[in-house]
Amino acid sequence: MDYAAIEKITGQVKAENAFVGKIKSEMGKVIIGQEALVDRMIIAFICGGHILLEGVPGLAKTLAVRAFARCVDTGFRRIQFTPDLLPADLIGTRIYNPKDLDFFTRKGPVFTNILLADEVNRAPAKVQSALLQAMEEKMVTIGDETYPLNAPFMVLATENPIEQEGTYPLPEAQIDRFMMKCHVEYPEAAEEKQILTRFGDIDVERIEKVVSPSVVAEKTPLIDSIYIDDKLIDYIVSVVNETRNPKNGDLARYIEYGASPRASIALMKLSRGLAFVRGRGFVNPDDIKDIGMDVLRHRVILSYEAEADGLSSDDVVKMIFDSVEVP
């Protein structure tokens, strides 16, 4: 693709991504800081992916998701995952009506646009399996019938990293369905002071609806047309392949299993999404590196040696990016 064509795409992106700044502005009415989280929610939404959020309680994860759902004018449901939760509590069930002598279907909270699955790792395997089908196939089976979910459909699931008692570890297959895993960090001191100062004025109802899902869906062809050079595609392949067949000796000891081609696809799609949010019609290496940690941290399975050496998946993913030459 020549320079003029790339410049044309960049002009289109700048003309079409105005809603991104408006979403950030509206969410800023109730969310102090957390810019990375807001960016990731926007990118995942326009790319049609799901997010796993990891952070201690009290960091406004639920508030951020509610605020985002209001900005993009979609339905929102929150379900608290607990050990006694049943698949029917999530997807719905068939109920007998004695008056009509027949069954009818009562749909569950999964029939929404944005679903907040709070403490997802507290639910047993059957519930996680039901959620997996919804995330992957965008449909659920109730009895003998299969029902399509609302479009768009996005799952934001939360995990508490400090309390593991009474939890069921998410299967690798389900974790892989999350396009990103994001760490929600503590606020800076100045941000926390602002939270205290503005606490009484924080109200989601103040947020204005910025854009509709149908308008966002219209941006998909433009996002898919954002230019990514063959060398950058090779870079993505090299990074993901390094998780499977590491050339670095230390990495070979630290990685039990690497990422699948789904990670490569996600990294390419999200890099384009990040370029769109940043107002560019082309992907650069920084886009890939900036979003790469969120794409790979939950897809790289560490060995016992890595745990013995006190390394986290973030440490290993950073080593991977450091070992692959940037084009």
C-alpha positions in Angstrom: 0.0 0.0 0.0 1.4 3.4 -1.0 1.8 6.4 1.3 -1.2 8.3 -0.2 -3.5 5.4 0.5 -2.3 5.2 4.1 -2.8 8.9 4.5 -6.4 8.6 3.1 -7.2 5.9 5.7 -5.7 8.1 8.5 -8.0 10.9 7.4 -11.0 8.6 7.5 -9.9 7.3 11.0 -9.6 10.8 12.4 -13.0 11.7 11.0 -14.7 8.5 12.4 -13.1 8.1 15.8 -14.4 11.3 17.5 -16.7 9.1 19.7 -13.6 7.7 21.4 -12.7 11.0 23.0 -16.4 11.6 23.9 -16.6 8.2 25.7 -13.4 9.0 27.7 -14.8 12.5 28.6 -18.1 11.1 29.7 -16.5 8.3 31.7 -14.3 10.9 33.3 -17.3 12.2 35.1 -17.4 9.1 37.3 -14.1 7.3 36.8 -10.9 8.9 38.2 -7.7 7.6 36.5 -7.9 4.1 35.0 -7.1 5.5 31.5 -5.7 2.1 30.4 -8.8 0.2 31.5 -11.1 2.7 29.6 -9.0 2.4 26.5 -9.1 -1.4 26.7 -12.8 -1.5 27.1 -13.3 0.7 24.0 -10.8 -1.3 21.9 -12.4 -4.7 22.9 -15.8 -3.3 22.2 -15.0 -2.1 18.7 -13.0 -5.3 18.0 -15.8 -7.7 19.3 -13.8 -9.2 22.1 -14.2 -10.1 25.8 -12.0 -8.9 28.7 -10.9 -10.6 31.9 -10.3 -8.0 34.6 -8.0 -8.8 37.5 -7.8 -6.5 40.5 -8.5 -6.2 44.2 -12.0 -5.1 45.4 -12.8 -1.4 45.5 -11.1 -0.3 42.3 -14.3 0.8 40.5 -14.4 -2.1 38.1 -18.2 -2.5 38.3 -18.7 1.3 38.1 -16.5 1.5 35.0 -18.4 -1.2 33.2 -21.7 0.3 34.1 -20.5 3.7 32.9 -19.2 2.3 29.7 -22.4 0.4 28.9 -24.3 3.7 29.3 -21.9 5.6 27.0 -22.4 3.1 24.2 -26.2 2.9 24.8 -26.4 -0.9 25.4 -28.1 -3.2 27.8 -26.1 -4.1 30.9 -26.5 -6.9 33.4 -24.3 -7.9 36.4 -24.3 -11.4 37.9 -22.4 -12.3 41.0 -20.7 -15.7 40.5 -20.9 -17.9 43.6 -20.2 -21.6 44.3 -23.9 -22.5 44.3 -24.6 -20.8 41.0 -26.3 -23.0 38.4 -26.1 -22.7 34.6 -29.9 -21.9 34.6 -29.1 -18.8 36.8 -26.9 -17.6 33.9 -28.6 -18.6 30.7 -32.2 -19.3 31.8 -34.3 -22.3 32.0 -37.6 -24.0 30.9 -40.5 -23.5 33.3 -43.8 -25.4 33.4 -46.9 -23.3 33.3 -49.8 -25.4 34.7 -52.4 -23.0 33.3 -51.3 -23.6 29.7 -50.1 -27.2 30.4 -46.9 -26.3 28.6 -43.4 -25.1 29.2 -42.1 -21.6 28.5 -38.5 -20.3 28.4 -37.3 -17.8 30.9 -34.1 -16.2 29.6 -31.3 -15.5 32.0 -29.1 -12.4 32.5 -26.7 -13.5 29.7 -29.3 -12.1 27.3 -27.9 -8.6 27.3 -25.2 -6.6 25.4 -22.6 -6.1 28.1 -22.4 -8.8 30.9 -20.4 -8.2 34.0 -19.4 -11.6 35.4 -18.3 -10.7 38.9 -15.7 -13.0 40.5 -16.1 -15.5 37.6 -13.7 -18.0 39.2 -16.1 -18.6 42.1 -18.6 -20.5 39.9 -18.3 -24.3 39.3 -17.3 -25.9 36.0 -20.8 -26.3 34.6 -21.5 -22.6 34.9 -18.1 -21.7 33.4 -18.9 -24.1 30.5 -22.2 -22.3 29.8 -20.5 -19.0 29.8 -17.9 -20.4 27.4 -20.5 -21.3 24.8 -22.0 -17.8 25.1 -18.7 -16.1 24.7 -17.5 -18.3 21.8 -20.6 -19.0 19.8 -22.7 -15.9 20.7 -25.6 -18.3 21.5 -26.9 -20.5 24.3 -28.8 -23.7 24.5 -31.8 -24.0 26.8 -33.5 -27.4 26.7 -33.7 -28.4 23.1 -33.6 -24.9 21.7 -30.7 -22.7 20.8 -31.1 -19.0 21.1 -28.8 -16.3 19.6 -27.6 -13.6 22.0 -28.1 -9.9 21.6 -25.6 -8.1 19.3 -23.2 -6.8 20.3 -22.4 -9.2 23.1 -19.4 -8.5 25.4 -18.3 -10.2 28.6 -16.2 -8.4 31.2 -15.3 -10.9 33.9 -13.6 -10.0 37.1 -11.2 -12.0 39.3 -9.9 -11.2 42.8 -6.1 -12.0 42.8 -5.7 -12.1 46.6 -8.4 -14.4 47.8 -8.3 -17.9 46.3 -10.3 -19.8 48.9 -13.5 -21.3 47.5 -12.5 -20.6 43.9 -12.5 -22.8 40.8 -9.6 -22.0 38.5 -10.7 -21.1 35.0 -9.9 -23.8 32.4 -7.2 -22.8 29.9 -9.8 -23.1 27.1 -12.1 -20.6 28.7 -9.2 -18.2 29.6 -8.2 -18.3 25.9 -11.6 -17.0 24.9 -10.9 -13.7 26.6 -9.3 -11.4 24.0 -7.5 -9.6 26.8 -6.6 -9.9 30.4 -6.2 -6.5 32.1 -4.7 -5.7 35.5 -6.6 -3.0 37.3 -4.1 -1.1 39.4 -4.4 1.1 42.5 -4.9 4.8 41.9 -2.1 7.3 42.3 -2.2 9.5 45.5 -3.4 12.5 43.5 -6.1 10.4 41.8 -7.3 9.0 45.2 -7.5 12.5 46.6 -9.6 13.5 43.6 -11.8 10.5 44.3 -12.4 11.6 47.8 -13.1 15.2 46.7 -15.6 14.2 44.1 -17.1 11.2 45.9 -20.6 12.8 46.5 -20.9 13.8 42.8 -20.2 10.4 41.3 -23.4 9.3 39.6 -23.7 7.1 36.5 -27.0 8.7 35.6 -25.0 11.9 34.7 -23.3 10.1 31.9 -24.7 11.0 28.4 -25.1 8.4 25.7 -22.3 9.0 23.2 -22.7 6.4 20.4 -25.0 3.5 19.5 -23.8 0.0 18.8 -25.0 0.2 15.2 -22.8 3.2 14.6 -19.8 1.4 16.2 -20.5 -1.7 14.0 -20.3 0.6 10.9 -16.7 1.3 11.8 -15.6 -2.3 11.5 -14.7 -2.2 7.8 -12.6 0.9 8.4 -10.8 -0.7 11.4 -10.1 -3.8 9.3 -8.6 -1.7 6.5 -6.0 0.0 8.8 -2.7 -0.8 7.3 -0.3 -3.3 8.9 3.0 -3.9 7.1 4.1 -7.4 6.3 7.1 -6.9 8.6 4.8 -6.2 11.5 2.8 -9.3 10.7 6.0 -11.2 10.8 6.8 -9.5 14.1 3.5 -10.7 15.6 4.1 -14.2 14.4 7.7 -14.1 15.9 6.4 -12.9 19.2 3.7 -15.5 19.5 6.0 -18.3 18.2 8.5 -17.3 20.9 6.0 -18.4 23.5 6.0 -21.9 21.9 9.5 -22.4 20.7 11.6 -19.9 22.6 15.2 -19.4 21.4 16.1 -17.8 24.7 17.3 -20.6 27.1 15.7 -19.1 30.2 12.3 -18.7 28.4 12.5 -22.4 27.4 12.7 -23.3 31.1 10.0 -20.9 32.2 7.2 -21.7 29.7 5.2 -24.8 29.9 2.7 -24.0 27.1 2.6 -21.1 24.7 -0.1 -19.2 22.9 -2.3 -20.5 20.1 -2.9 -18.8 16.7 -5.9 -17.2 18.4 -3.4 -15.0 20.2 -1.9 -13.9 16.9 -5.3 -13.0 15.5 -6.2 -11.1 18.7 -2.9 -9.2 18.6 -3.4 -8.1 15.0 -7.0 -7.1 15.5 -6.3 -5.2 18.8 -3.3 -3.5 17.3 -5.6 -2.1 14.6 -8.1 -1.2 17.2 -5.5 0.7 19.2 -4.3 2.5 16.1 -7.9 3.5 15.4 -8.3 4.8 19.0 -5.0 6.8 18.6 -6.2 8.3 15.3 -3.9 6.5 12.8 -4.6 4.6 9.7 -1.6 2.3 10.2 -0.2 0.1 12.9 3.3 0.7 14.3 5.4 -1.5 16.6 4.4 0.4 19.7 0.8 -0.5 19.2 1.7 -4.2 19.2 4.0 -3.9 22.2 1.5 -1.7 24.2 -1.4 -4.2 23.7 0.7 -7.3 23.6 0.9 -7.8 27.4 -2.9 -7.8 27.7 -3.1 -10.4 24.9 -0.4 -12.8 26.1 -0.3 -12.7 29.9 -3.1 -15.2 30.3 -2.1 -17.4 27.4 1.4 -18.2 28.5 1.4 -21.1 30.9 4.4 -21.0 33.2 6.5 -23.9 34.4 7.2 -24.8 38.0 10.7 -23.3 37.5 9.2 -19.9 36.7 7.1 -20.0 39.9 10.1 -21.2 41.9 12.1 -18.2 40.6 9.2 -15.9 41.6 8.4 -14.9 38.0 4.9 -13.8 36.9 3.4 -14.2 33.5 4.0 -10.4 33.0 7.7 -10.9 33.7 7.9 -13.7 31.1 5.9 -11.9 28.4 8.3 -8.9 28.9 11.2 -11.2 28.4 9.6 -12.5 25.2 9.1 -9.0 23.8 12.7 -8.1 24.8 14.1 -11.1 22.9 12.3 -10.5 19.6 13.8 -7.9 17.3 11.5 -5.0 16.5 11.3 -4.3 12.7 
